[in-house]
Amino acid sequence: MKREIIQTLDGSTTIQLTDWDECYHSKHGAIQEAQHVFIKNGLSLFKNREVAIMEIGFGTGLNTFITVLESQKMEQKIDYVGVEAYPISAEEVKHMNYVAELGAQAESVIFEKIHESNWEEKILLKENFSLTKRKQFFEEIIDENKFDLIYFDAFGYRVQPELWSTEIFRKMYQALKPKGVLVTYAARGVVKRSMIEVGFTVEKLAGPPGKREMFRASKL
């Protein structure tokens, strides 16, 4: 499948799968989307406490990198697991301009380490931030009561509906601790119905730039 590096409307880059007309991040702003969906409506709910996070769709490492930066501001201890079946290439990593666009040159080594670290190995990115990358299909996830927060950032329902199935959301529900939260950019009715079917309480929130709505699902 043909892949191209494109610039999104906030200046940050992403990868476009041209055959699907699908991108790893929003064309309206990769960084803006990550900050709105995963930080503002996810991580910010867990201030002043330790947080275990699982990211579904590790991709470019943007969500991980922004979470590292935010954890330093909030002085949070974070145990982060990124799940990805098809890692991006080292050449593609070079074209991701998140360090410059976030004004995070002092942390450039952290972004490099995020991608250069071994898969299936837990490492310390910062004293308060550990990362484990798992090369794994989403349907293979078997964690139970392990995470406080899930970033659900799979490719869209239009191109991969199987990643948004009731079976996948049942695995997400099981992986969360009681009172855990899942956030995603998606806001389709079929996705909401699958979430509710497995036990989630679902909120519809204002979406990131270019998208009217998004979902936050809670395990009560």
N, C-alpha and C positions, 0 to 999 in steps of 0.2 A: 504494500500500500504506500502510495506517495505521501511524503511528509515534508512540510515546509515550515520554516521559521517565519512568523509574522509579528508585526508590532501592533499591540492593542491600543485603544484610544487613550489610555493613561500613560502611554510611552513604554510600558513594560512588554516584554516579548512572550510569546507562547508558541506551541507547536500545533499546526493545522494538519489534519488528515484530509487531504483534498478529495479523495474518493467518497468520503462520507460527508464532506462539508461540516466537519466537527473539529473543535479545538479542545486542547487540554484546559484552557481557561477562557473566560468570557472575552469576546472581541471588544467589548465596551470598556475593558480594563482588568487585566489579570490581577494586579495588586489590589485594586479597589474591591474586586469581588472577594478575594481571600480575606481582606480585612473586615469587610461587612458581614459575610456569611459565617466565617469560622472564628474570628476574634470577637467582634462586637456582639454577635448573637450566640456565641458558644463559649469561648475561653473566659470572657469577662464575667460569666456567671459563677466562676470558681475562684474569685479573688481570695488571697490570703490563705490558701490551702494547697496541699499537694494534689496533683492531678495526673491521672493515668489516661492517656489519649491514644486512640487508634485511628489512623487515617486510612480510609478506603479509597485507594487511587493515589499512591505516593507521587507518581508522575515526575514533574520537573523539580520537586523539592521546595517549591515556593511556600506551600502552607507550613511545612516544617521550619523553614528559615524564618518566616514571619513570627511563628510561635516562639522560636528561640529568642528573637528580639523582644517580643512582648513579655516573655518570662523574666527577662532581666529588669524591665521596668517595674513589673509587679512583684518581683522577688518571689516568684513561684518556683517550687520544685516540681519538675515534670518528667514523667516516664512516658516516652513517645514511641509508638509502634507504627511504622508505615508499611502498608501492604500493597504490593504491586506485582502483577503477573508478567508484565513486559517492560523492563526498565528502559529508559531512554539511553541513547548513546553518549559517549564522552564528548563527541563533536557537538551534539545538540546542547549539552550542558554549557559549553563554552559560549553559546549564543543567548543564554538566559541572562538578561541584564539586571537582575533583581538587586544585586549589591549596589550598583550605581543608582538605580531608580529609587531605592529606599534610603539612599545616603548612608549606607552601612559599610563603607570601605574598611573601617576598623575591624569588621567582622567577616571580611572576605574569606579568611581561612576557614571559618565555620561553614560557609556555603560549600567550599571545596571538600571539606571533610564529610559533609552530609552525603556527597556523591561518591567519594573515594573510599569510604568505609566498606568493609565486607558485609555481604548479606548474611543474615542469620546470626549476627554477632552484636551483642549489646556494647555500645561505646558511650563514653562521656564526651559530649560536645562542650559542655560547661559544667562547672561544679554542681549546678542545680538542674542539669538537663541531660538525660540519657536518651539515646536513640537506638532502636532495633529495626532494621529493615528486613522484612520478610518477603521473599519471592514466592508468591502464593496466589492461587485463584481464590476469588472471594467465597466460592461455594465450599472451599476446604477449611474455612475458619471454624474452629471448634472451641474458642475461648468461652468461659462461663464466669459471670460476675467479676470481671477483671477491670473494666474500664469505666471511668467517670464520664468520658466525653468521646463521641465518635464524629470525626469529620467525614461525611459521606460525599465523596467527590469523584464518583464514577463517571464514565462517559454517559451522555444523555440517553434518556428513555427512547428517543426517536431512533437511535442507531443500535443500542444494546438493551432492549427491554428486559432481557433475562437477568441483568444486573440489578433490576429494580423489582424483583419478584417477591411474593410473600415468603418464599423459602429463604431468600437472602435477608430480608428484614427480620425473620425469626432468628437467624443467626446473630444479627445485630442486637436484638432484644436480649438474647441470652448472654451475649458478651458484655453487656452493660451491668454495672452494679445497680442496686435499688437507688432511685432518684437520679440515675444517669440520664444523659441527654445526647441525642443525635441531631446534628444540623446538616442541612444540605441546601444547595441552590435551587433544587427542584420544587415545583408546585403543581404537579399534575394530579387530577382527581384519582386516577388509577393508583398512583404512588401512595396517596393518602389512605386509600381504602386498604391497601396491603399493610401499611403501618398499623392502622387501627385493628385489623384482623389479628395481628400477633400480640396486641396488648398495649401498643403505644397510645399516649394522649398527644394529639397533634395540634400545633398552633400554626396559623398562617401569619407570616410577618412580612413587612415591607422588604422587597428584594434589593439587590445591589444595582448599580447603574445599568440601565438597559433591560432590567427585568422587574416586573411589577411586584412579584411575590416570591417567597421562599418558605420552606417548612422547618420547624423545630419540633422534634418528637421526644417525649419524656417517658421514662420508665418509672411509674409512680410506686 
